[in-house]
């Protein structure tokens, strides 16, 4: 029987079970689902009513620049002042012109459909390269999510634009093309600052690749791109640009929160609650850096030294992707609020993170399903937001207890002890 199965795989048609479970056939699932996504997106655009939320405001904000104003304190739309960096302005200004000053909504939807297809192509490349998940998981990452399709082609938010550039950067980092990758990473940050949640993981990777001194030029590349994009606005009103484009003190409305609905509004708006979340974010990041991500002997301070060839050899595609995705996820767990469009910040990373845990596949899929249900509950409820936190904490715990990481830490400690005795 075993011989018959082998023969059928090598000389005949590949069984469906193999196509769904064998990671060598990830490309096949990706190809089928990419074609399916074309039809799904067209169907959504043509059959589901477009809902205006932020698109009109985006067009009003960039129209101020089109009319000659580079003062961020004067740029605003119906939803309030412009609160995104300069990269957002340039990209949505291009969309402004392409869609007849934002009036041609249908064309804008098809442009965002193209963005969606480019995004999943890059995401597919990341998953095929890492082989972290079985092929059938791609279905749950594509056609099964109504909310994600809505964010792209029915709402036209800026979040997917930023995430596309981020995933391109991740793909480049996997190829160890750090300079170009940092350029795309900085472009992503220039569209929306949520990309900074990936920054702690990226900093760790750069230190592992280059050490302290050679990491500085890489960070300078990111900074120079931000400076170059913002230059016209900085010349006009530097203080206004810095205050508005990276407005860290911005308050969010309780009515839109997906993750903290079970709290009283006064606690949600309380400054001490927000500072507590920030402190927890920093503490958990520090613990993961010290005890899970840092693969160099000598602890966190060893990252400041020039890395050896064995130190750099740990930068496998899975290590790079896992560190970046987990860094962003930790930020999501302790976010002071999550709005519905923020789902795209981590949606395509969730399968990778879940298959980085030791949970059974059924439990992983259950968590994915509950998360999808929570993000599709509108308006959010105490139950949906509580369930979302429960899923987040289960994933975080699974990442922390991952046996592969625990074995790696044990080996590192043993090696360090042996070196010290010698």
Secondary structure, DSSP 4 states (H G I P E B T S, - for coil): -HHHHHHHHHHSPPPHHHHHH-GGGHHHHHHHHHHHHHHHHHHHHHHS----SSHHHHHHHHHHHHTT---GGG-EETTEE--S-HHHHHHHHHHHHHTTTTT-HHHHHHHHHHHHHHHHHHHHHHHHHHT-S-TTHHHHHTTT-HHHHIIIIIT--SHHHHHHHHHHHHHHHHTT-HHHHHHHHHHHHTT-GGGGGGHHHHHHHHHHHHHHHHHHHHHHHHHHHHHHHHHHHHHHHHHHHHHHHT-TT----GGG-SS-TTS-HHHHT-HHHHHHHHHHHHHHHHHHIIIII--STT-GGGGGSPPPHHHHTT--HHHHHHHHHHHHHHHHHT-S---GGGGGGTHHHHHHHHTTS---HHHHHHHHHHHHHHHT-SS--HHHHHHHHHHHHHHHHHHHT-HHHHHHHHHHHHHHHHHHH-
